[in-house]
């Protein structure tokens, strides 16, 4: 499937992308990337729990959580279609680990509603609880619509 990736939001710790199908321009998914700015732990990768021993696990010096929001009908192909994009963003970090968590939703209307280009701030309201759950030190306050005119929306 041919996809287009649009970065909607970026700070030092958070990036948020909208993924569209090229043929239809329909929203396929959203991708939230949050830098935890902490050493990786076994619980960060649920696939390894039960395989690795917690006392012997040596996590990387930094862990980045990726949350992929998609509809259930796209879930089967979602990871294969988007992993290459995410891997391209994060693979060249020398001592960093990331994990992709899939979040299923029923329809685009229940996920995110913003009025491009007139009101982009609902994006911040949507990602804020997820980002703070991963990194409590993230500051996403006082971001205005005019901040979206820049490559980065605050530090």
Wavefront OBJ file of the C-alpha trace (Angstrom):
o trace
v 0.000 0.000 0.000
v 1.351 3.416 -0.921
v 1.285 5.788 2.027
v 2.045 9.469 2.611
v 3.384 10.592 5.990
v 2.641 14.095 7.253
v 4.311 15.374 10.400
v 1.652 17.337 12.263
v 3.550 18.062 15.471
v 7.170 18.122 16.670
v 9.017 19.036 19.863
v 12.297 17.750 21.326
v 10.501 14.771 22.882
v 7.381 14.251 20.755
v 6.524 13.778 17.097
v 3.070 13.072 15.694
v 2.302 11.975 12.129
v -0.819 11.539 10.060
v -0.624 8.695 7.553
v -2.753 8.871 4.410
v -3.381 6.341 1.672
v -1.983 7.845 -1.541
v -4.765 6.564 -3.806
v -7.695 7.808 -1.750
v -6.148 10.419 0.587
v -8.083 8.696 3.381
v -6.559 8.674 6.842
v -4.893 5.309 7.381
v -3.378 5.945 10.785
v -1.572 8.272 13.158
v 1.854 7.687 14.667
v 2.926 9.176 17.983
v 6.618 8.987 18.899
v 7.637 9.901 22.455
v 11.194 9.985 23.792
v 11.151 8.713 27.378
v 14.690 10.038 27.966
v 15.418 7.132 30.289
v 17.144 3.768 30.183
v 15.141 0.992 28.572
v 13.499 -1.569 30.846
v 12.200 -5.069 30.190
v 8.604 -3.897 30.641
v 9.086 -1.527 27.681
v 9.053 -4.514 25.337
v 6.146 -6.814 26.272
v 7.272 -9.342 23.654
v 10.378 -10.125 25.738
v 8.562 -10.568 29.057
v 8.783 -14.230 29.976
v 11.663 -14.777 27.555
v 14.259 -12.486 29.131
v 15.131 -12.509 32.834
v 14.467 -9.124 34.452
v 17.583 -9.350 36.631
v 19.815 -9.993 33.611
v 18.123 -7.619 31.145
v 20.383 -4.820 29.949
v 18.299 -2.106 28.377
v 19.599 0.522 26.015
v 20.574 3.945 27.339
v 17.356 5.446 25.936
v 13.860 4.166 25.174
v 11.432 5.655 22.661
v 7.779 4.593 22.674
v 5.871 4.574 19.395
v 2.080 4.399 19.475
v 0.415 3.578 16.175
v -3.267 4.480 16.036
v -5.209 2.682 13.331
v -8.608 1.239 12.581
v -9.122 -2.464 13.217
v -9.611 -3.131 9.497
v -6.036 -1.919 8.822
v -4.427 -3.643 11.810
v -3.324 -6.820 10.012
v -1.181 -4.888 7.519
v -0.388 -1.888 9.685
v 2.925 -2.886 11.230
v 4.399 -4.108 7.939
v 3.295 -0.951 6.118
v 4.638 1.530 8.645
v 7.619 -0.191 10.276
v 9.988 0.889 7.527
v 9.057 4.556 8.041
v 9.447 4.337 11.835
v 12.657 2.334 11.512
v 14.047 4.993 9.172
v 13.417 7.662 11.804
v 14.809 5.778 14.786
v 17.230 3.100 13.595
v 20.372 5.250 13.464
v 20.426 5.931 17.214
v 23.513 4.097 18.571
v 22.165 2.974 21.964
v 18.432 3.453 21.721
v 15.536 1.006 21.654
v 11.998 1.611 20.457
v 8.809 -0.379 20.659
v 5.673 0.023 18.535
v 2.414 -0.303 20.427
v -0.759 -0.527 18.355
v -3.841 1.363 19.487
v -7.042 0.356 17.658
v -9.954 2.731 17.168
v -13.320 2.354 15.464
v -13.278 5.342 13.102
v -11.318 8.503 12.364
v -14.072 10.641 13.861
v -13.545 9.162 17.315
v -9.786 9.661 17.177
v -8.890 13.214 16.244
v -10.741 16.215 14.884
v -8.846 19.381 14.004
v -9.532 22.169 11.531
v -6.492 22.493 9.243
v -5.131 25.200 9.059
v -7.413 27.216 11.324
v -7.217 25.211 14.553
v -4.414 22.686 14.963
v -4.405 22.791 18.781
v -6.703 19.752 19.187
v -3.656 17.728 18.119
v -1.884 18.768 21.329
v -4.943 17.914 23.442
v -5.097 14.481 21.856
v -1.434 13.508 22.253
v -0.823 15.096 25.668
v -2.161 12.272 27.908
v -0.255 9.609 25.937
v 2.976 11.621 25.968
v 2.778 12.378 29.694
v 2.188 8.717 30.482
v 5.521 7.917 28.802
v 7.515 10.950 29.965
v 6.100 12.996 32.872
v 8.581 15.845 32.194
v 7.187 16.738 28.771
v 5.829 20.286 28.538
v 2.988 20.681 26.050
v 1.390 23.801 27.504
v 0.755 27.132 25.812
v 1.055 25.863 22.259
v -1.004 28.082 20.007
v -2.208 27.638 16.462
v 0.491 30.027 15.193
v 3.178 27.660 16.591
v 2.197 25.210 13.850
v 3.675 27.570 11.246
v 7.173 26.509 12.341
v 9.144 23.317 11.861
v 9.005 22.692 15.622
v 6.296 23.620 18.103
v 8.336 24.636 21.162
v 11.186 22.739 22.721
l 1 2 3 4 5 6 7 8 9 10 11 12 13 14 15 16 17 18 19 20 21 22 23 24 25 26 27 28 29 30 31 32 33 34 35 36 37 38 39 40 41 42 43 44 45 46 47 48 49 50 51 52 53 54 55 56 57 58 59 60 61 62 63 64 65 66 67 68 69 70 71 72 73 74 75 76 77 78 79 80 81 82 83 84 85 86 87 88 89 90 91 92 93 94 95 96 97 98 99 100 101 102 103 104 105 106 107 108 109 110 111 112 113 114 115 116 117 118 119 120 121 122 123 124 125 126 127 128 129 130 131 132 133 134 135 136 137 138 139 140 141 142 143 144 145 146 147 148 149 150 151 152 153 154 155
